[in-house]
Structure formats: C-alpha cells, structure tokens
Amino acid sequence: MLSLHNTKCECGHQNAVGTVLCESCGKPLIEDAEADTPLEMRYDGVARRSQKRNPNIIDRVWNFFSSVKIAIYLIIITLLASMLGTIYPQENSFLNNFEPSTYYKQQYGSLGQLYYELGLSRTYESWWFITLLVMIGTSLVICSLDRVLPLYKALSKQQVRKHLRFILRQKTVYKGKVEGSAEKWTAEFAEHLKRKRYRVYVDGTALLAEKNRFSRWGPYINHIGLILFLLAILARSIPGWQMDSYVTVQDGETVHIEGTNYYVKNEKFNIEFYAEDELPEELKGQARAKKYETKAVLYTCESRCGDMDGNPELVEVERHDILVNSPLMYKELKLYQFDYDITPKLKGVRPTLHDKATGQSYGPFELPMKDAPLEYDVGPYHMKLMANYMEFAVGQDGEPVTLGREPKAPAFVFLINGPGLPEKGQPYIYFPMQKDKEKFGQDKLNAALADKLEIKVDTMDNVQFAEASTYLNVRIDKALNYVWFGAVISMLGLLMGSYWQHRRIWLRIDDGELSLGAYTNKNWYGMRADVAWALGKSGIAVEPKSLDNGGNNA
C-alpha cells in the first residue's frame, strides 16, 4: 500500500501529496523506499488529481471517470447492450413503414413483444445507449487528462543528475568501476548513444539519454481519435446530419424525400434480364436481372414544399442514371439503387358515388392511392377524406393501422355530408380492392349507409396500375468525414505507441564508481542491447542479460 503522505525531499524539492518519486532527483518517497525491487515508473511517479486527499464532490466524479476499471466496465456494458440490439431487427432497418407494436409479436411471439416493449427494437437510438457512449467519452477525456498532464510535467522537467536509489532500482542496471577521467568517459559514452539516435544531456559526470519520447503520447493521441470518433457518432443524432431511409418511386412519379428539401422523379425505370444461354444450368428458366437502372432527376424545393398536391415550386439540381454502385450524388445526399418491383400496382381508381334511394350515380371522381385530395364535391354530396391507409389492418386495441406505405390493402375513410344525412356528416370507409371489401366487411362497417349510399368502381377502365416501381436508398451522413478523421487520428496514436518505445538511460560517476540505470515502456531486450552496446564501445564488456534487475517485463 503506497503512502500518500509526502514530505520535503532531501534534495530540497517540495513534492505534492501523492508523489511517488521526487520530481527533481527521483528519490523514492514511498514506504518501501529501502527495498531493492524495481521502481514503479508509471507517469514517473508524479501525483495525479485522482489521488487527491479529502476529495470534494467534483473530485469524486473525477475519480470515478478516471478509473480504468470503470472505463472497462462501461465498455463491457455497452458491448452487451449492442449485442441485445442484434437479437431481432431494429425498427429502422425495414424498407417500408410498418406497425412495430404488432410486427414483433406476430413474427417472434411473446419474446418479440417483450423485446419491443423494453425498447430494444430501438437500442442504438435509445437515451440509455447514447448515455453509455457519452460516459465512455467522458471517461476517455478524464482518464487522459488525469495522466497526460502529470506525465508531460515530469518529462518536460527531467533532471540530469538523479538520486542513486532511483538509478539502482531501475529494471536495467549496471554498477562498476571507471578507469581514468570520469568526464572523458561520460563524454565518450554520450557520443556512442548519439549514434543510436539518443538525445543526450550531460551534467559533469552525470548523464541523461532518451529517444522516442513522442511514443509516450501515442495512447493519448489514440484517445483523442476515439473521442472525435464518438462525437461524430453522437452528432448523427442532430437533425439533418444522418439519414438512411428508403423511397419508392413509380414510373413517371415525383416524390418528396421526407426529412429533406429534395424531390426525386423517376423518369423511366429500365431492367435487362440475362438471356437463357447466359445462365448456368441450375438457373435456366429463371428470370435473373442483369442490369436495372432508374433515370432519376433530383429537384430542390423553392416554395410551397410538402406533398405534390401543394404544387411545390421545384428546381432541377441533378440528373443521373442510377445503377447499382453508381448513385446519384448531390452535396451531402446520395441515392442508391436498392431494389425494384415490376409487379403491376394499383395507382388510382375513378369510383362513382351511387344514391341507392334515387338510383342516381355521381362521378366518377379521381382517387389516387397516394396524396389523395382531402375534399371532394360529388353531385349534391361533399366528401372529406379523414384517413388514408395504404395497407389496412386492425391493431391489438381494435383501432385501424397501416402496415406499410405501398397500396397493398388501401382503405379510405370519408366523412360525407349531403341530402338525407346528419348535419355533422356520416363516416364511410371505402376499400378499392374487392378482396379487401370481403375480408374486412365493407358493407358491415358502413351499415348506417347500407340503404342510402355506396362508393364503387363501375368498370376496370376506371382502374389505373403502375407498371414498375424503383426502390432507392436515401443516405445523408454529414458526420462520416469526422468519423474517418477520428479513426485516422486513433490509428496514428496506435502506431506511435506500438512501433516505437520511449527509452531512457541515466548514469552518474561518483569517485570512479559508475551507476547506470535504464527504463523503457516496452521491449526490454532492445533496451538492454542498447546499453550493453554503448558500454562495450566505451571499454566495458557486458552481456545484455546480466543487466536484468528483475521485475515484470524485464
């Protein structure tokens, strides 16, 4: 157990509480100062803020985040939380909008429902996961500051002449006699070390040599890179900084890209299939796409932005034939070719309103599946569109929901006002597809108007189908450059700390008695080889292994 109670060193230097080695001469100040075991040279024994006695609240918070053990716990907890997020698909991984409250239970049963209710279906966007990332970032900052500032202070104010106890308790030590002039021998030894690219400082018969000090900053530069990386990841939660969504555009259609000021038009979708003789035997007879592209035009909105019904004022900004791995790119926006659907889809109908009491019919009127008008005047009746479901379903609570954006089971809820109807109007739900009318019971749902009104399509001439649809992946990532920058900085710090070692050699000659100690943060074999080589060149033959003074990594 180290004592945190320090007194003034015999060299006259006053050390702060928590100092292990005198900041000036290096004399050990800990309780086992007379022991012969190698010194703990971490941060050169300088006191750190986390060792402060009688800490206040701020100091306690600092101590919590400066603990490497706490940092490891936070990383492990975050990794486990990340694993939980991979059990089932995340909500934002689906191509179309869907109803998560029913999807997880239908697909994965009770466990899926529990997964959804616990919020794990949005793990990486949850407040607690983001809090974990912030805590890891805070730990990186405080761990670095708590260690790099004392280390910088120690390395920038190194004294050449060190205490004998400091020198002889290093992990690489030599003690012997020097014949002749001590100053001359020291100068000769210094010249040999310079040939090994050491920076040498001499004070009479004392010497300090070091090289690759920059490698000690490697871990902290790595931390800076990780902090920048984390900040960039968190910046993706800023509105407009990151988007990874999908948009479906039918031939000739222009749609708004939600969350942006952009619109995209599919002028024409083209697909080319492999010929029969181009396919291997096991795939013959199957339709395999060889090439598919979207002739796309990108617009930006100048005014009246929103749905196309608002007649937005659009200005063309980019035009590109989107292929797989050849996206349309404009500023921070990228549109990738993701998928296609050449199955005919219901695009719109022209139904008629029938008055069963009089036998009269009114219409037809235009009813597109997407972006339908909100109000219609059909004969003496006024219809207001109250709700529009692209893929109609009934939720667990009995309320209607939509499972997707595509018109797979479209339904329209109107409020109808007119002759013979209540003043406040009468609701009417309309299913354009016959199979949906039978499945959900349109006549039963509209029982109040069963003998009065009916909305239906008279002939197939009043039904419109879209020939093909293209699926585009919309990506915006303003933080990506910062992510890469942080990764590069982190890698630079990793290389600095991994491929170079900070090596230091101290020696002093007292009455012809040579005392030499050396320290490095890694690769002790190389350290001892450098010392043995320099001693040999100075007339003292010694085996590198004999310089080993014990201790871990010696």
N, C-alpha and C positions, 0 to 999 in steps of 0.2 A: 504494500500500500504506500503510495507516494505521499509525502507531507506537503501540504500547500502553504506551510508557514516558512517563509524565507527571511533571511537576514542579510545584512550588507556583506558582500563578498570580501575576502581578504585583499583583493586587488583594489578595493575602494569603490567598486561599482554597486549602486543600489538597484536590486532587481525587483521586479513586480511580483506580487503574490501569484504563485502557480508556476514560477520559472523553475525548470529542472536543472538547466546548466547555465552558469553565469553568462550573461550576454556579452561580456567583454573578454574574459580569459578562458571561459569554457569549463571552469572548475565545477564538478558535480555538487549540487546543492540538496540532493535527496538524502533520506535517512541512511541508505546503504552506501554512502559515499566512499567508504573504505573498502568496499567489495572489489573483486578483480574481474567481475563479469563485464562484458562489453556494454557500453552505454546505449541507452535508447536515444537515437539521434533524430527521431521524428520531429520535424519543424525546428530542429536544432535546440530543442529544449525550451523554447520561448513560451511564455504564458499565453493562453488563449482566453477569449472573453467567456467561453463556456465553462472555464474553471474558476470563475469569479466567486468569491465567498459572499455569503448573505445576499443572494440574488433577489431582485425585486420581480414584479410580475413580468416586465418586458424581458428581463434576463432569463426567467423560467421558460418563456415562449422561445427565446433564442436557443436555450439549452436543448429544448425538445426537438427543434428542427435541425440543430447542429449535430445531432446524434446519427452516426452512420447506421446504427442498429434500427432506428426509427425509419430512416430512408429505405432500408432493405425491406422492412415490414410493409411500408407504403407501396413499394414496387410489387411485392408478392400479392398484396390485396388487390392492386389494380390488375395484375395478370389474371388472377382468379375471376375478377369481375368481367374481364374481357372474354374469358372462356365461357362464362354464363351467357354472354351475348351471342354466342355462336351455336347454342343448342338448337334454336329454331330461327328461321329467317327474321331479320329485322323488318319493321314496317316500311322503311324507306327503300327496301330492296325490290319492291313489286313494281311491275310495269305500269299498271293502272291503279287508280284509286280503288280501295276495297274497304270493307267494314271489318276492322280488326276485332271488334267485340264478338263477332260470330265466326270469323275465319279460324282463329286459333283453336276454338273448341271443336269446330267441325272437322278440322284437319288432324288435330293432335289430342283430342279428348280433354279430360279433366286437367291433365298436366299442361296442355296448351292454354286452357283457360286461366290456370294459376299463373303461368308464365306471363300472360297478358296483364292480369290484374296486379302482379308485382311490378309491372313497368319494365320488365326485362326485354320486351319487344322494342323498346326504345333505349336500350342500355347506353349507347355511345352518345346520346343526346341528353341523358338524364342529368339532373343537378348534382347527384351524388358522385357520378363518374367524373364529371367536369371538376368537382371539388377535389377528388383524388388527384387529378392531373395538376391542379393548382397547388396542392400540398406537396407533390413531388417537386414541382418547380421551385416552391419556397424553400424546400429542404436543400435543393441544389445550390440556390443562392446563398443561404446562410452557412451551409457546410463549407462552401468555397471561401466566403469572406472570413469565417472563423479560423481558417487555416492558412489562406494565401497571404493575408496581411502580416501575421507574425513571421511567416517564412520569408517574405520579402524583406522585412525588417532585419531578420537575422542574417540573411545572405548579403544584404547591401552594406552591413556594418561589421564585416568579419575582421577580427584582429589577427595579425600575422603570428605573433608570439602567444602560444596557447599554454595553459597550465599542464604540468606533467601528467597529472591524473587524467586529464582529457585525452592526451595523446596516447598514453599507455592503455587506455580502456577502449580503444577502437577495435574493430574486428580484424583489421590487418595491422600488425605491429612488428617493428624491428628495434632492437636495442643492442648497441655495440660501441666499439671504440673507433675514433677517427684519428689517424696519424697526420701530423703536420698542422698547417694553418686551417682553423675551422672555417674562417671566412672564405678562403680559397676553395675548400672542399664544397661549401654550400653553393658558391657561385658556379662551380663545375657541375654539381648535381642539378642546379636550375637550368643550365644550358641543355642538358640531356632531356629534361622534362619538356622543354620548349620544342624539342624535335618530335615529341609525341603530341604536340599541339595543346599543351597545357599553358594556361596563363599563370605566370609565376610572380609572386610578391616576396621580397626579401627584406628582413629587418635584422641586420647584423648576422648572427649565426642562427636566426630563425627563418623559416620559410613556409609559405602557403602556396600551393599549386592547385589549380582546378581547371576543369574543362567541361563543356556541355552543360553549363548551368541552365541553359534555356529548356532542357528536358524536364526540369522540375516544374515548369509551368504547363507542361503537356496536359496533366489531368484537369487543370483549372480551365484551360482553353477548351478541352473536351466538354467540361461542364457548361461553359458559355454557349457552345454549339447546341448542347441538349436543351438549354434554357430557350434559345432562339427557336429551336425546333418545336418545343412545347407551346411557346407563344404563338407561333404560326398555326399550330393545330387548333388552339383556342380561338384564334382570330377567325377561323372558319364559321364560328357561331355568329359573327357580326352579319347582320342582314346585307345581302348583296355580295358577300365575299366568296361564298361557295354554293354551288348548285350541282346536283347530279340527279336529273329527272328525265322524264320521257314525254314525248309529244307525238300524237297520232295525227297525220295529215293525209286526207284523201286526195285523189287526183283533182287538180284544179282548185283546191281549197286553200284558203289563207287562214291561219290560226294564230292566236296570241300565245306567246310563250310566257306562262304565268311566272310572276315574280320579277319580270324584266320589262323593259320598254320596247321589246322587239316582237316582230311578227314574222312568220315564215310561210312561204307559199310553195306548194308542190305543183309545179307547172306540169310535170309528167313523170310518172314512175315507170321505169323500164326494167324488164327482167329477161335474162337469157339463160336457157337451160342447156345442160350437156346433151349432145346428140347420143343416140343409143350406142354407136360404135366407140364413143369416148369413155364409156363407163365400164368398170370391171364386171366380170360375170355375175358376182353376187349382188350388184346394184342395178343390173339391167332390168328395165321395166319400171324403174322408179324415176320420178321427176326430181332432179337434183339441180339446184340453181348454180349456174356458172358465174354469173355476174348480175348484180342488181344495183340500180342507181336511182337517185332522186334528183331531178333537175330543180334545184331549190333557189329561191330568191328570198333574201333577208331584207326586212324593212325595219325602220325605226319610226316610232310614232311621234308626230309633232303636236297634235291636239286631238281632243275627243277620244282619248285612249281607253281601251277596255275591250268589250266584245265587238265583233264585226258589225253587230246591229247598230252600234253607235256611229257608224260611218267614220271611223278614225282617219285622220289625215296621215297617210303613210309616205315615207320617202325611202326609195331603194338605196341600200348601202353596200350590198354584196350579192354576188351571183356565183353559184358553184354547182357542179355536178357531183353530188355526194356519193362516194363509193366506200366500201369497207376499207378502213385505214386511210381514207382520203376525206377528212372532214371539211366542212365549211368553217372557216375561221375569220372572225372579225373582232378586233380588240381582244377582250378577255373571254368572248363567247366562242364555243366550239360546238358544232352539230355533227354527230357521228351517225353513220348508217347502222342501225341496230337490228332491225327485222323488217318484215313485210307481211302483208296479208292480201292475197289475190282472190279471196272468197268474196263474192258479192255481198255487200252490207246495205241494210236499209238506211237510206239517206234522208228520205222525207216522204210524206203522203199528202194527198189532197182530199180530205174527208168531207162529207156532207152532213149537215145537221137536219135530221128528219123530225117533223112535228107529227107525232102519231095521231093526235086528236083531229087535225085537219087534213092530214095526208100530204101536206106540202113539204118540199125539201128546199133547203137554203145552202148555197155554196156551189161548188166546193171552195175551200179556203186552204192556203198554203200552211203546212205544219212540218217544218224541218225537224229532224231529230235533235240537232244541236242548235243552240242560240235561237230558239223559237221566240216569236214576238210575245209580249206579255199581255196584249189585249187584242180582241177580235170583235168586229161587228158583223154578224151573220144574220141577214134578214132583220126581223124585229128584235133579235136577241143580241145581248152584249156578253161576251165571254172573257173572263180574266184568268190568265194562267197563274195558278197558285203554287204549283210544284211540278218538277220535271225529273223523272227517274230514268236513267239510262239502262240500268239493269235492276229492275224492281225485285224486291224481296221484303219479307216481313221479319223484323228483328225479334229478339227474345222478349222485348217488352210489348210486342204486338203492334209496334209502330212501323210504318213503311221506311225502308232504307234502300240505298243503291249500292250495288256491289262493284261497280266499275264505271268507266267513262264511255265504254262502247255500247251502242244501242242493241244489246243482246236480248233485252226484255223491256223495251221502253214503255213508259206509262206517263200520262199527263193528267194533272188534276186541275179542272176548270171550276170557276165559280160563275154560274150562268144566271143572268138577270133578263127578264122579259115577261111577256103576257102569260098570266096564269101561274106565275112563280112568286114565292115570298119576296117581300121588298128587299130583304138583306141578301137574296140570292140563294141558289141551290147548288151544292157541290156535285161534280160529276167526274168520275175517273174513266179515262179512255186508254185502252190498250190497242195500238195499231195492229199487232200480230194476233191472228186467230188463236194460236196455241196458248198465248198468254190470257186471252179472254176466257178460255175454257179453264185454264189452270187456276187463275185467281178469282174466277166468277164475277166477270164484269157486270152482268145483269143483277146479281145479288147485291153487289156493292152499290149499285145505282137503283136500288129498289124504290126509292122515293120518286124517281122519274121514269119508272118502268113503263107506265102507260101514257107518258107525255112526250119525252124526247129521246133521241138516240143519235149518237155520232158514229158514222161508219163510212168506209170507202166502198163506193159502188162498183168500180171496175179496177183491174190491175193496171190500166192505163194511168191511173192516179197514184201509182206507187213508183218511187224513184229508188234505184240502187246505185251505190258507188262501186266502180269496177275494181279498184285496188287502193290499198292504204299503205303508207310507209310509216315505220316507227323510227323516230330519231331520238338519239340520246343527247340531251342538252347538258353541257358541262361549263361551269364557270368556277375557276379556282384562283382567286387573286392571291391566296396565301402560298401557292405552290412554289414560287420563286424563293420565298422566305424559308420554306421547308428545306429546299435544296441548299440554300445558303447556310442554314444551321447545320445540316448534315455534313457539308464540306468542312466547316469550322470544327465540328466534332471529330471528323476523321483526321484533320490536321493535328489536333491535340492528341489523338490516339497514337498517331505515328510518332510525334515528338516524344511522348512518354514511353513508347515501346521499343524504338530502334536506337535510342541514344541513352547513355547513362551519365548522371552527374557524378564525377569523380573528384575527390579532394585528397590532398596529401599535406600533412603538417609535420614539421620536424624542428627540433632545436638541439643545439650542441652546447652542453654545459661542462666546462673543464675537460674537453675531449670526449665526453660521453654523448653518443648520438642516441636520441629518442625520436622514433618516427611512427606516425600513425596515419592510416588512410581509411577513407569511408566512401562508399558508393551506394546508391539506392537499389542497384541490381547488378548482376554479372560480376560476382566477387572473383571469379577465376581471372577475368580480364584485369581487374584492379590489382590483384597480387602479381600478375605477369608484368604490368607496367612498373610497379615498384621494384620487383626483382631485376628487371632490365636496367632501370636507371641506377640501382645500387651496383650492379655488375659493371656498368660503364664507368662508375666512379671508384672502382677498385675494391668493392665488397661483393664477393661471390656468395649468392644465397639462393636456395631453392624456393620457388614461389609457395609451395605447400607449407614450408616452415614458417611463413609469415602469418599463418592462420591463428587467430587468437580466440577461436571458438565463437559461440553464438549462432543464432538461426541464420540461414542463408550464407554462412561463412564459407 
